[in-house]
C-alpha cells in the first residue's frame, strides 16, 4: 500500500495506466469486495478511490473486464477446487492412456500438492525446516 503514497510510483501508474490498470484494478476491486479482514478491506477501498481519481473511465473499464487474465489470483475456493478437480481428471486420463500404451509406465512424483509442501523439489528441504 505504501507504493500508492509515493508520488513517483503514482506518476508511473498514471503514465502507463493502459497497462497497469488492467493488471491492478480487477484484483484490487475483487479483494476489496471479498476479503475477510475489515482493516485490509478498508485499505483496499481507499486504494480503489485513489485509482478512480487517477482515471475514472479506465478504472470502470478495468473493473468491468470479468475475463481479465490476472483474476486467477483471486478465485474463490469453491471455483478453484472445481477447476483443480477438472485438471486432475484430465491428468488421470492422460496417465491411464500412458499406462495402456506402456504397461511399465510409472506415474511421476508430483513436487507440489496439498499433501507435499516441503520436499526435495522446492528447495525448502535444506535441513532448516522441521515437519511437525
KALINLIN-V471667 format. One line per field, one symbol per residue. ss: DSSP state (H for helix, E for strand, C for the rest). A space follows every 10 residues. Layout:
ss: ???
This chain:
ss: CHHHHCHHHH HHHHHCHHHH HHHHHHHHHH HHHHCCCHHH HHHHHHHHHH HHHHCHHHHH HHHHCCCCHH HHHHCCHHHH HHHHHHHHHH HHHHHHHHHH HCCCCCCCCC CCECCECCCC CCCCCCCCCC CC
